[in-house]
């Protein structure tokens, strides 16, 4: 399903198999690699997107795209910037799950949901 639709696996598991957001958040916490997300195929929750400052998002090339309890999924054009991840944790009080995404996708999300 994921290969055909490009939807994130977590979204598929929640919507089609009833996996709880808590179970997905726990699985994301245990991941050792940074997964890739294609935001152009991902339905964006505007409330989640607005959890991060718009100017910061544009400057740092990031966008919040899903919230699972106290875990905030954030797309980064460069997810290796640990200091930025720590800054987001401090500013939002959420645990941050970093995802890699093309800057073009992030930019389009920020523009379309202004």
ZAZANU-818701 format. One record per residue (C-alpha): residue number from 1; residue in one letter; x, y, z. Coordinates in nm, 3 decimals, always signed. Layout:
BEGIN
+------+------+---------+---------+---------+
| resi | resn |    east |   north |      up |
+------+------+---------+---------+---------+
|  NUM |    a |       X |       Y |       Z |
...
+------+------+---------+---------+---------+
This chain:
BEGIN
+------+------+---------+---------+---------+
| resi | resn |    east |   north |      up |
+------+------+---------+---------+---------+
|    1 |    x |  +0.000 |  +0.000 |  +0.000 |
|    2 |    x |  +0.279 |  +0.240 |  +0.090 |
|    3 |    x |  +0.459 |  +0.188 |  -0.240 |
|    4 |    x |  +0.140 |  +0.250 |  -0.436 |
|    5 |    x |  +0.014 |  +0.552 |  -0.242 |
|    6 |    x |  +0.336 |  +0.708 |  -0.103 |
|    7 |    x |  +0.148 |  +0.758 |  +0.224 |
|    8 |    x |  +0.353 |  +0.720 |  +0.542 |
|    9 |    x |  +0.344 |  +0.373 |  +0.691 |
|   10 |    x |  +0.224 |  +0.508 |  +1.025 |
|   11 |    x |  -0.076 |  +0.673 |  +0.862 |
|   12 |    x |  -0.163 |  +0.349 |  +0.681 |
|   13 |    x |  -0.133 |  +0.149 |  +1.002 |
|   14 |    x |  -0.358 |  +0.395 |  +1.189 |
|   15 |    x |  -0.625 |  +0.437 |  +0.924 |
|   16 |    x |  -0.645 |  +0.086 |  +0.782 |
|   17 |    x |  -0.533 |  -0.136 |  +1.070 |
|   18 |    x |  -0.640 |  +0.053 |  +1.383 |
|   19 |    x |  -0.293 |  +0.095 |  +1.533 |
|   20 |    x |  -0.312 |  +0.353 |  +1.811 |
|   21 |    x |  -0.124 |  +0.684 |  +1.795 |
|   22 |    x |  +0.051 |  +0.586 |  +2.118 |
|   23 |    x |  +0.182 |  +0.262 |  +1.966 |
|   24 |    x |  +0.308 |  +0.451 |  +1.661 |
|   25 |    x |  +0.475 |  +0.715 |  +1.877 |
|   26 |    x |  +0.654 |  +0.443 |  +2.074 |
|   27 |    x |  +0.774 |  +0.278 |  +1.751 |
|   28 |    x |  +0.903 |  +0.612 |  +1.620 |
|   29 |    x |  +1.092 |  +0.671 |  +1.945 |
|   30 |    x |  +1.273 |  +0.340 |  +1.896 |
|   31 |    x |  +1.377 |  +0.407 |  +1.534 |
|   32 |    x |  +1.747 |  +0.459 |  +1.483 |
|   33 |    x |  +1.735 |  +0.606 |  +1.133 |
|   34 |    x |  +1.563 |  +0.917 |  +1.001 |
|   35 |    x |  +1.272 |  +0.811 |  +0.779 |
|   36 |    x |  +1.188 |  +1.000 |  +0.460 |
|   37 |    x |  +0.848 |  +1.156 |  +0.406 |
|   38 |    x |  +0.702 |  +1.305 |  +0.090 |
|   39 |    x |  +0.475 |  +1.583 |  +0.215 |
|   40 |    x |  +0.324 |  +1.632 |  -0.130 |
|   41 |    x |  +0.132 |  +1.307 |  -0.073 |
|   42 |    x |  +0.062 |  +1.365 |  +0.294 |
|   43 |    x |  -0.261 |  +1.531 |  +0.414 |
|   44 |    x |  -0.140 |  +1.814 |  +0.636 |
|   45 |    x |  -0.318 |  +1.901 |  +0.959 |
|   46 |    x |  -0.308 |  +2.281 |  +0.972 |
|   47 |    x |  -0.327 |  +2.287 |  +1.354 |
|   48 |    x |  -0.016 |  +2.068 |  +1.372 |
|   49 |    x |  +0.163 |  +2.280 |  +1.112 |
|   50 |    x |  +0.096 |  +2.590 |  +1.323 |
|   51 |    x |  +0.260 |  +2.441 |  +1.633 |
|   52 |    x |  +0.590 |  +2.577 |  +1.498 |
|   53 |    x |  +0.664 |  +2.941 |  +1.421 |
|   54 |    x |  +0.615 |  +3.003 |  +1.049 |
|   55 |    x |  +0.922 |  +3.226 |  +1.015 |
|   56 |    x |  +1.140 |  +2.967 |  +1.190 |
|   57 |    x |  +1.002 |  +2.698 |  +0.959 |
|   58 |    x |  +1.089 |  +2.896 |  +0.647 |
|   59 |    x |  +1.435 |  +2.992 |  +0.774 |
|   60 |    x |  +1.525 |  +2.643 |  +0.895 |
|   61 |    x |  +1.345 |  +2.452 |  +0.616 |
|   62 |    x |  +1.119 |  +2.252 |  +0.850 |
|   63 |    x |  +0.748 |  +2.177 |  +0.892 |
|   64 |    x |  +0.548 |  +1.994 |  +1.158 |
|   65 |    x |  +0.314 |  +1.751 |  +0.986 |
|   66 |    x |  +0.172 |  +1.511 |  +1.246 |
|   67 |    x |  +0.122 |  +1.499 |  +1.621 |
|   68 |    x |  +0.099 |  +1.169 |  +1.810 |
|   69 |    x |  +0.031 |  +1.263 |  +2.172 |
|   70 |    x |  +0.349 |  +1.428 |  +2.304 |
|   71 |    x |  +0.545 |  +1.337 |  +1.991 |
|   72 |    x |  +0.565 |  +1.593 |  +1.709 |
|   73 |    x |  +0.668 |  +1.466 |  +1.366 |
|   74 |    x |  +0.875 |  +1.731 |  +1.189 |
|   75 |    x |  +1.004 |  +1.726 |  +0.831 |
|   76 |    x |  +1.357 |  +1.865 |  +0.790 |
|   77 |    x |  +1.536 |  +1.934 |  +0.465 |
|   78 |    x |  +1.852 |  +1.858 |  +0.670 |
|   79 |    x |  +1.758 |  +1.634 |  +0.966 |
|   80 |    x |  +2.115 |  +1.602 |  +1.096 |
|   81 |    x |  +2.101 |  +1.937 |  +1.282 |
|   82 |    x |  +2.076 |  +1.810 |  +1.640 |
|   83 |    x |  +2.085 |  +2.160 |  +1.789 |
|   84 |    x |  +1.771 |  +2.256 |  +1.596 |
|   85 |    x |  +1.592 |  +1.943 |  +1.715 |
|   86 |    x |  +1.685 |  +2.030 |  +2.074 |
|   87 |    x |  +1.567 |  +2.390 |  +2.020 |
|   88 |    x |  +1.229 |  +2.264 |  +1.898 |
|   89 |    x |  +1.197 |  +2.034 |  +2.201 |
|   90 |    x |  +1.260 |  +2.328 |  +2.433 |
|   91 |    x |  +1.026 |  +2.568 |  +2.251 |
|   92 |    x |  +0.734 |  +2.330 |  +2.208 |
|   93 |    x |  +0.769 |  +2.088 |  +2.505 |
|   94 |    x |  +0.705 |  +1.807 |  +2.252 |
|   95 |    x |  +0.939 |  +1.522 |  +2.183 |
|   96 |    x |  +1.053 |  +1.567 |  +1.822 |
|   97 |    x |  +1.057 |  +1.285 |  +1.566 |
|   98 |    x |  +1.272 |  +1.405 |  +1.275 |
|   99 |    x |  +1.190 |  +1.307 |  +0.918 |
|  100 |    x |  +1.380 |  +1.387 |  +0.603 |
|  101 |    x |  +1.184 |  +1.566 |  +0.329 |
|  102 |    x |  +1.268 |  +1.754 |  +0.010 |
|  103 |    x |  +1.281 |  +2.130 |  +0.068 |
|  104 |    x |  +1.043 |  +2.177 |  -0.223 |
|  105 |    x |  +0.778 |  +1.973 |  -0.038 |
|  106 |    x |  +0.829 |  +2.167 |  +0.284 |
|  107 |    x |  +0.817 |  +2.500 |  +0.101 |
|  108 |    x |  +0.496 |  +2.403 |  -0.078 |
|  109 |    x |  +0.328 |  +2.302 |  +0.250 |
|  110 |    x |  +0.428 |  +2.630 |  +0.414 |
|  111 |    x |  +0.303 |  +2.830 |  +0.114 |
|  112 |    x |  -0.024 |  +2.640 |  +0.066 |
|  113 |    x |  -0.123 |  +2.659 |  +0.433 |
|  114 |    x |  -0.030 |  +3.022 |  +0.500 |
+------+------+---------+---------+---------+
